[in-house]
Amino acid sequence: MVGTFVRLKLRLLRNGLSLGQGTVLFLMGAIGASLLALIGFTTLAATRGNSKGPDLAIVVFGLATLGWAIFPVLGFGTDETLDPQRLETLPLTRWQLVSGVLAASLVGVAPLATLFAFSGALIGLGHNPVSALLIAVAIVEALLLCVVASRTIVSLMVPLLRSRRGRDFTILALTLIGLTPPVLELFATRHAPSGNFGDTVVEVADKVRLTPFAWGGTAVADAARGRYGSTLVLLVAIAGAVMLLGWIWAHSLERALTSADPAAPATTRGARSGLIPGWLPFLPHNRVGAVAAKDLRYFARDPRRRAPLIGAMIVPAVALFASLSRSGARPAATTLLGLIAVLPTAGLTLNQFGLDGAPYWSSVASGNDPRADLTGKNLANALVMVPLATLSVFICASFTHGWTYVPLALGLSPAIFGVLLGVGDVVSVRVPYALPERRSPLAFNPGQGCASMLAGLGALAVQCILLLPIAAVTTVLVVATPLPVATLVAVAAANAYGVLIWRTGRDLAVRSVWWRLPELLDAVSPRQAG
Amino acid sequence: MTLTDPALAWPALTVRGLAKAFGPKIAVAEINLDVPRGSFFGIVGPNGAGKTTTLRMATGLLRPDHGQVWVDGIDVWADPIAAKARIGVLPEDLALFERLRGRELLEFHGLLRNMDPAVIKARSEQLLEFLGLADAADALVVDYSHGMRKKLVLAAALLHGPRLLFLDEPFEAIDPVSARAIRAVLEDFTSGAGTIVFSSHVMELVERMCDHVAVMVEGRVAWAGPIDALRAGGSLEDAFVALVGEPAERQALSWLERSSD
């Protein structure tokens, strides 16, 4: 049975390689894994003779185990052998299933890379035959712990990932996890005790050495330091942990196989809302208003659209405010920099129909009006971006105390969005592409291709170039004239310019797509699998 | 609309020389169709016969390689706005803006056609009630079952009062209760002089509901006309198999028989 599972896994790997798109993905994964493996291996191997080597082993093993625990949750569904429901109709005993899936999950790029990285410890820390033997055992046990832990976590999460609310929650949670590094970095640079890498490693190792993630590394470290007794204790503990996790896994696997997908309640009570929210009374009750209201609802309800928005906002905002709060001199005019924090949301304007995807058929089937569609989408984007920009400017002003520049900054923001949307409209109809429809919480798009990525980068460049005149005119006016005059003239000129760019871009887009709506629909509809 | 008034002689749907190839595979090969006004027109054929491709081209969702389509005499590909105002579409894949609530989605479809909000509201409530969706009207479409989605799209397709309804596999994977609700709506629609074109590979359904039928095989129309003429007293399935051709004589799966005793 184990052999069958291993052959199944090898076959899946081979089939994945023979598909065009999959090959790229697989190679990217393989190259990434090889790099990580090489880094891990050389890091560990190079510690030979270094007194801090064992501490480094604790950190490396701990990071690898943590990665194993988190990674499969992100990639849920990418590995067919990961999904026990694919095997549920087969007459297998629990033991056959568990041993088979375990064996299959030991086959692959990631386990191989991990094993290679870990084996660096053998070279770097195996000082004599006894310690080398103990380290070898610790490496194997640590790898098993990685694999079993990741399988157990996935198995426990299956019910969560199968329900819509669970997936929605996971996407948001992952976004927040993804955002922690810059925030942590911000705090770390503020409270850094010392710049010495070696000391940091020792400090971290000391804190984590007894957490289960680091047990493997601690066993290696203790073996290297000649504390064979404590090594043996840890090896027994790891074996126990592997068995405990295996037991939990086997049971949760069985439950995941036999319990039905949670049915979402399809009836709800609540206010009878209309499509167009009451707090936006200025939205027209026509096609433009419908598209705008629909997109606004999507910003609020669709994690796929919400997550990148949060990401695009927070990272630059944190970086900006970090640098603002650190620099000593804060001229009042830096309030204007608050607008920069919003620029990354421009990415959302570049594939506006791709965000709709296949459901865009309803717009195509109900008339040819790309002008209304684009206007509605632009309106929704602006209604999201302008409040964000306003918030950003006010926060910025509270750092710089440049309140006198707030009117200027707020007045410029519509002009900036006009430019962004004008360019975005053209790119949206010229280089539309489908976003992946995946169960996996993290939407990663191999099908996007280099062409549309280059187009996106080009569009961002064009957006920046077209923003330069606004920046230049504003700078000249602020320097050369009193602030009230500068504000009035700059806001008027910039907004006239912004409206011009927006209308030009939108009309160009409409003209080029009016007769090509079916092609646009085809481009943004994900290919049906099978 | 003056274009159509002298053209009442036109059929509800006219298709001439319509063709589409996907790479080397010819999906639809130069087909001609005439769908009489007020008819219940079934397009039947095995999977991959080109039914969906034909419907997508007739509704302006997929550009044909060549050929023409007229709805009430209006060229769908030359005057898409006027043509699309007359048709309602229920596509096969049911891709919907599923983060809207059911009622919101209907309002969205109505506003896309720039309908009067009061009319949208009144008709939505009627359709939701009639199709048994009133209780779920405030739930997100993403939480709807397959049958509920079909009924919701049907409601959206009917909202603007089209003259011609295109339904791609409307009864596929539908429970009997929902199917009955859909059938009742469709019968009301044709009795009001509306025309329905629908595709299916379920012969019994087509036989029960349609008065006209076109049989598609490998991208061609093998036969088209009144269903009674095709049946000629027998069952539709027999006539269909006679047209499509039965698979070659095969060996019985003898081990299946053995396992049953």
Chai-1 contact restraints between the chains, C-beta under 6 A:
chainA,res_idxA,chainB,res_idxB,connection_type,confidence,min_distance_angstrom,max_distance_angstrom,comment,restraint_id
A,R164,B,V142,contact,1.0,0.0,6.0,A-B,restraint_1
A,A264,B,D143,contact,1.0,0.0,6.0,A-B,restraint_2
A,A266,B,A136,contact,1.0,0.0,6.0,A-B,restraint_3
A,A266,B,A139,contact,1.0,0.0,6.0,A-B,restraint_4
A,A266,B,D143,contact,1.0,0.0,6.0,A-B,restraint_5
A,A266,B,Y144,contact,1.0,0.0,6.0,A-B,restraint_6
A,T267,B,D135,contact,1.0,0.0,6.0,A-B,restraint_7
A,T267,B,A136,contact,1.0,0.0,6.0,A-B,restraint_8
A,T267,B,A139,contact,1.0,0.0,6.0,A-B,restraint_9
A,T268,B,D138,contact,1.0,0.0,6.0,A-B,restraint_10
A,T268,B,A139,contact,1.0,0.0,6.0,A-B,restraint_11
A,G270,B,D138,contact,1.0,0.0,6.0,A-B,restraint_12
A,L275,B,E104,contact,1.0,0.0,6.0,A-B,restraint_13
A,L275,B,E107,contact,1.0,0.0,6.0,A-B,restraint_14
A,L275,B,F108,contact,1.0,0.0,6.0,A-B,restraint_15
A,H285,B,P117,contact,1.0,0.0,6.0,A-B,restraint_16
A,N286,B,N114,contact,1.0,0.0,6.0,A-B,restraint_17
A,R287,B,L111,contact,1.0,0.0,6.0,A-B,restraint_18
A,R287,B,L112,contact,1.0,0.0,6.0,A-B,restraint_19
A,R287,B,N114,contact,1.0,0.0,6.0,A-B,restraint_20
A,A290,B,F108,contact,1.0,0.0,6.0,A-B,restraint_21
A,A290,B,L111,contact,1.0,0.0,6.0,A-B,restraint_22
A,A290,B,L112,contact,1.0,0.0,6.0,A-B,restraint_23
A,K294,B,F108,contact,1.0,0.0,6.0,A-B,restraint_24
A,Y298,B,R99,contact,1.0,0.0,6.0,A-B,restraint_25
A,R301,B,R99,contact,1.0,0.0,6.0,A-B,restraint_26
A,D302,B,R99,contact,1.0,0.0,6.0,A-B,restraint_27
A,A358,B,A95,contact,1.0,0.0,6.0,A-B,restraint_28
A,P359,B,A95,contact,1.0,0.0,6.0,A-B,restraint_29
A,P359,B,L96,contact,1.0,0.0,6.0,A-B,restraint_30
A,P359,B,F97,contact,1.0,0.0,6.0,A-B,restraint_31
A,W361,B,L61,contact,1.0,0.0,6.0,A-B,restraint_32
A,S363,B,L112,contact,1.0,0.0,6.0,A-B,restraint_33
A,V364,B,L61,contact,1.0,0.0,6.0,A-B,restraint_34
A,A365,B,T59,contact,1.0,0.0,6.0,A-B,restraint_35
A,A365,B,V89,contact,1.0,0.0,6.0,A-B,restraint_36
A,S366,B,L112,contact,1.0,0.0,6.0,A-B,restraint_37
A,S366,B,R113,contact,1.0,0.0,6.0,A-B,restraint_38
A,G367,B,I81,contact,1.0,0.0,6.0,A-B,restraint_39
A,G367,B,K84,contact,1.0,0.0,6.0,A-B,restraint_40
A,N368,B,P80,contact,1.0,0.0,6.0,A-B,restraint_41
A,N368,B,I81,contact,1.0,0.0,6.0,A-B,restraint_42
A,P518,B,L61,contact,1.0,0.0,6.0,A-B,restraint_43
A,P518,B,L62,contact,1.0,0.0,6.0,A-B,restraint_44
A,P518,B,R63,contact,1.0,0.0,6.0,A-B,restraint_45
